[in-house]
Structures are given as C-alpha cells and as structure tokens.
Amino acid sequence: QVQLVESGGGLVQPGGSLRLSCAASWLSFGIYDMGWYRQAPGKQRELVATITSGGSTNYADSVRGRFTISRDNTKNTVDLQMNSLKPEDTAVYYCNAKYGVWTEYWGQGTQVTVSS
C-alpha cells in the first residue's frame, strides 16, 4: 500500500523555523518527482516546492530563499526546511509524489501555524 506520511508541523513564532518531513512507503521512491503543497483556509492548494527524481528543484516565489526542499532516496524521505517563517505561511502542508501523467499520491497533511 502506497503511503506518504508527513511530520514536523506545529506552532512557531514569526521569524522562526520548522522542518517538515515526508516518508514514503514504497521501494521505487527514487523515480518519483516529489513536492510540497499548502492550503490555507479559504484558499486553493498551491505549490510550495518540488524536487525531481534527478534532484532539480523549483520554488514558489513567495518562499524562494526561505525554504529548501531536499530528498534522501536511501531513506525514502523528502524534507522541507522552512526558515524566516511568516504568518502568511500558515497552512496545511501536503506531501506529493508524481510519476508520469497518471500516477500521483498525496499525504494527509500537516498543520503549520505561524503566530506570535
């Protein structure tokens, strides 16, 4: 059974840092493009960062320079290091895995709240 399990969310003050981690439960993890998305209350889900199977990264303009996505194919994990957090980063963060056009999986989400 394919599973993506996120962890690391929580409450943090503005300017603080959090590290999200996503663990994948299948052995072909290395061929998947991985990503983090987020959805704030009343808003559509949006892309935060992606990392391809080859290690190329892409970031939303709103997080570029503050967030870093990385993957460890030996551990089947993808992480999102979030620094200089802002209240507008508050959202549920979702891990995503894609392979080709038809294969896509989502995690259950983890809440990140940035507030003083």
N, C-alpha and C positions, 0 to 999 in steps of 0.2 A: 504494500500500500504506500503510495506516494504521500509524504507529509513534509510541510515546511513549518517549522516551529520557531517563532520569534521570541526573543527575550531581551531584557535590558531597558525597557521603558520605565517611566516614572515621573516624578515631580522634580523640577530643577529650577533654580533661580535664573533670571536673565543674565546672560554672560557666562553661564555655566556650560558643562559638557556632559554628554551621555554617549554610551557606546551600545548600539543595538547589534544583536547577533541573530542570525537565521541558520538553523540546522536543517539540512535536507536528508531525507531518509531513503535515498536510492543511490546505487553504486555508479550510475552514469552521470553524476553531478557535473563532471568536467566539461561535458559537451553543451551544457545549458548556458544561455545568457541569463544573468541574474540581475535583479533590480530591487530598489526600494521605492515605494509609492506612499503617499499620505493622503488622508482625507480629513479635513476639518469640518466641524459641524456646519451644515447648511451649504457645503461646497462640494464640488466634484472631486473625485480622486485624481491626484496629479502625480506626475513623475518627479521623483527626487533625484535619483542617481541610478545609473546602470553600469554593469561591467560585463563585457562579452566573455565568451569562452576563451578568447585569446588574451584577455586582460585589458582591453581598451575600455576606457571609462567615459562617461558622459554625465553632466550635472545640469540641473535646473539653474537658471540664472540666479534665482533667489538664494541658493545655497552654495554656489561655487565659491571656493576659497574658505569656506567654513566647515563643510562636510567632506569626508573622504570615504569612498567605498573600496572594499578590498575583499578578496576571496582566498580561501585555502582549500584547494582541491583534494588535499590529503585528509582533511577533516570534514569535507562536505559542508563548509560554512561560508557565509557571506556576511560581512560586518559593515556597519555604517558608523563611523566616528563623527560625532556632531559636536562642534565647538562653537563658542560665541553664540549660544542659543538666544533666540528672540521670542517674545510672546507669540508672534505670528507663526512660529514653528510648531505651535500646539496642534496636535492632530493624532489620529490613529495611523500608525506606520505599518505598512504591509510589505512583506517579502514576496517577490515574484520570480518565477522561473519560466523561461521560454525556450522551445526548441522548434525550429521551423515555423510554419504558419499555423499549424493546428494544435500544437501541444503547449499548454500553459497551465501553471499551477499558482495558487495563492496561499499564503499563510493566513492565520486567523486574526492577525493584527496585534499590535501592542501600543498602549496609550503613552504618549509623550505630552506632558504639560509643563509649559514654561511660564512661571508666575512667581511674583515676589510675595 
